[in-house]
Amino acid sequence: MNLSYLKNGETLELEREACVGCAACVDVCPHAVFEMRGGKAEIRDRGACMECGACARNCPAAAISVDPGVGCAAAIIIGKLRGTAPSCGEGAGCGGGKGGSCC
């Protein structure tokens, strides 16, 4: 099942030229957003990114940047329970987000 969390992984950025090919992002990403191609990381499925920040925290070359928390798991769960889009608004318990919404 391919789940989509945020519209195009809004804050996820990869500077492929800076990638050293360690594959840490592939190893730590809980949703297989990255893949290795030609000895460097590439974004495979931007829509699967929930912006948890694990990739950026573990990238030794600082080739990845993401605003962690924007796509927090709490917002996704609240959205599922309410039958709405993920929301970092009132009651979501994740401390904000862009304009009160994760999407």
DOVEXNU-46729 format. One line per 3 residues: their letters; for each residue x, y, z of C-alpha. Coordinates in steps of 0.001 Angstrom, whole numbers. Layout:
REM residues N
A = X Y Z ~ ...
//
This chain:
REM residues 103
MNL = 0 0 0 ~ 1439 3390 -998 ~ 395 6033 1497
SYL = 801 9732 853 ~ 1380 11983 3848 ~ 2095 15472 2616
KNG = 1519 17040 -728 ~ 4907 16524 -2395 ~ 6919 16432 858
ETL = 6807 20200 960 ~ 10016 20976 2846 ~ 12175 18022 1759
ELE = 15267 19041 -206 ~ 18166 16893 -1409 ~ 21387 18383 -2749
REA = 22435 15350 -4764 ~ 25875 16774 -5610 ~ 26701 16939 -1891
CVG = 25639 13316 -1299 ~ 28540 11046 -302 ~ 26654 7816 -1069
CAA = 26491 6466 2485 ~ 22794 5465 2110 ~ 21959 6555 5668
CVD = 18811 8256 4366 ~ 17685 5005 2741 ~ 18330 3109 5974
VCP = 16537 5497 8355 ~ 13556 6622 6275 ~ 10440 4846 7564
HAV = 8626 5272 4236 ~ 11249 4505 1566 ~ 11334 8057 262
FEM = 14937 7642 -916 ~ 16775 5217 -3152 ~ 20384 4932 -4257
RGG = 21086 5473 -7930 ~ 24528 5856 -9438 ~ 26148 5858 -5989
KAE = 24076 8806 -4743 ~ 20720 9220 -3047 ~ 17645 10271 -4973
IRD = 14145 11099 -3861 ~ 12059 8124 -4974 ~ 8646 9020 -3520
RGA = 8309 12594 -2275 ~ 4619 12058 -1446 ~ 5519 9374 1091
CME = 7610 11841 3124 ~ 6054 12678 6485 ~ 8844 15157 7254
CGA = 10006 13352 10385 ~ 13576 14617 9875 ~ 15392 11303 10346
CAR = 17104 11594 6959 ~ 18493 15074 7603 ~ 19617 14202 11143
NCP = 21545 11200 9875 ~ 23083 12640 6706 ~ 26820 13109 7372
AAA = 27179 15413 4350 ~ 24238 17685 5261 ~ 22891 17018 1757
ISV = 19305 16738 3008 ~ 17174 19402 4599 ~ 13641 19072 5869
DPG = 11502 20970 8342 ~ 10863 18215 10906 ~ 7540 18301 12656
VGC = 5576 19790 9785 ~ 4317 16352 8854 ~ 4256 14963 12351
AAA = 2716 11600 13055 ~ 227 13090 15511 ~ -1312 15198 12764
III = -1584 12209 10463 ~ -3252 10113 13147 ~ -5662 12901 14119
GKL = -6579 13369 10457 ~ -7261 9659 10053 ~ -9410 9560 13183
RGT = -11385 12629 12140 ~ -11590 11596 8488 ~ -9861 14801 7439
APS = -6522 15848 5979 ~ -3572 15842 8406 ~ -3728 18989 10484
CGE = -1295 20589 12868 ~ -4045 22904 14019 ~ -5863 23023 17329
GAG = -5927 19706 19133 ~ -3430 17931 16897 ~ -754 18065 19572
CGG = 2205 18653 17309 ~ 3074 22266 17939 ~ 2066 24109 14826
GKG = 2923 23891 11190 ~ 2574 26031 8111 ~ -614 28001 8435
GSC = -2013 25489 10906 ~ -2008 22640 8413 ~ 482 19964 7493
C = -677 19843 3884
//
